Amino acid sequence: MPESNRRRTLSRVEQAGQPRQQPSQQHWPYPPVTAHRRAVSEEESRRANGPDWDRYADEYQATHGDFLGDIGFVWGPEGLTEADAGILGPLADRDVLEVGSGAGQCSRWIRSQGGRAFGLDLSHRQLQHSLRIDDATGVVVPSVRGTATALPFADGSFDVVFCAFGALQFVADIEQAVAEAARVLRPGGRFAFSITHPTRWMFPDDPSEEGLTATQSYWDRTPYVEVDDSTGVIAYVEHHRTLGDWVALLAAAGFRLTTLLEPEWPADHDRLWGGWSAVRGRLTPGTAIFGADLGSPRG
């Protein structure tokens, strides 16, 4: 499961051209970068975010692995599980594709429910973690390295396509990614995904009370870009779409929206996850979950 806005210091609302302050943790694997706001292509996003996730995968799995579970399906930092939400519908004997599968935790849970789940991720290192957990659990998730904008599967291969938390926000050509999900689904198939709630774009990635003041326009869709100070190469990209944008994207690709969930932060949940925390989660939504069924493209 990828994670968006994962590093507290990576504030989307830093002034363009200003260097990002480095955190104090030892063994920080990232070079000094400067935050910008500018347009980037799909190729630039892919070239940046694949290596970024390769660098971050070990830390991500070490930090969040227990929460995710080796065989578990959570939709976001609030901890809402698919077992409780039932967004994907019946899974037994269904062919399922997870886009942005990471270490395969969600797909492994689907296999435990009788579904035939397959994984796809941009990060080679995340897929290595998936193999590690395959061996440890004996529940194998066949996975492939690839991108959401060019799924390496035949038309009509799956009953369900899903993305649990984050991967779609790293995609520049989101129209193509949604079209690809529609292409590989069978008629009536379900497409479900969770993302950072679009309203979070307005706030700094600070889980404390200091992060509760909106400093960025909700309607400013200019991507957040980090550039390596030493090489000038783009090192990280994140994209923003409004709730209305997502609804329009789904409709244009022939989907009928059936589910839109904004999970509440549980009263007894005190986990800190990047910019997510109980302080913020009890006041403003952190995750949006969409579920849609494939019909016919809007003419």
ZIJO-V627421 format. One line per field, one symbol per residue. phi: phi as a letter, one per 20 degrees, with the letter a starting at -180 (. if undefined). burial: # if it has 24 or more other C-alpha atoms within 12 Angstrom, else .. A space follows every 50 residues. Layout:
phi: ???
burial: ???
//
This chain:
phi: .fcelfdgfeffdffgnefefffeffmfedfgcdeccafceffffffeff fffffegffffffdgfffmfcbcderffnfefgeemfengdgmdecddem flemgfffffffenedecdbbfeffffffffffgffdmdedgcceacfeb fecfgmececcbbemofffedfefgffffffffeefgnfddcbdcgggff gfdfecfeffeedfccfgeeeffecddffedmefdaccdccfgfgfffff ffenedfdbbdcgefffeedfdcleeafgefedbfdcccdcbdedcgfe
burial: ##############.....#.........#########.#.#.####### ###########..##.################..#.###.#..####### #############.#################.##....############ #.#..####################.###########.############ #######...##...#....########....###########..##.## #######.#######.....############.############....
//
